[in-house]
Amino acid sequence: MASNKYFLDANVLIQAWQKYYSPKICPDYWERLNELGSKGIISLPEMVYEEISRTEDDLSDWLKKSDIKKVKITESVTSCLKDIYSKNEKHKLLVDNRKGRSLADPWLIAHAMSENAIVVTKEILITQANSKTIRIPNVCSNMGVRWIDDFEFIQELDIQFSCTIKV
């Protein structure tokens, strides 16, 4: 198993829960995440944790009981956030202030920078030069932070699932 540390974006958990790794069809996924959390391999910035846990649903209940560590904002993380915003004016577009969305995104990257960790996100790199949109992968790339999607994460950690048929 890899010795890297990973910070998960909220969308990695939300989309997996709602779609392709629902605990009803793939409970192994959630068991593996919990194991990785207990070993300190995966963590959530406190703001990502709050983004998920403020919605009262089954994912929120699972997360509250899980062993995935919530990481608080430190001076180092705050300093990294300042670096993110000072490096490129477009980085401020990561947060949608009009809709109050993506509030945790810059903090996710700042936590990863502070701990030399990898960001795991479902977002994709925006490659159009004239785009007014910026995403987590763009900022990670600009800041020298490695980012991967959850499928790469599963492959990198050699996570395997078992399937059974219940008749």
Secondary structure, 3 states (H helix, E strand, C coil): CCCCCEEECHHHHHHHHHCCCCCCCCHHHHHHHHHHHHCCCEEEEHHHHHHHHCCCCHHHHHHHHCCCEEECCCHHHHHHHHHHHHHCHHHHHHCECCCCECCCHHHHHHHHHHHCCEEECCCCCCCCCCCCCCCHHHHHHHHCCCEECHHHHHHHCCCCCCCCCCC
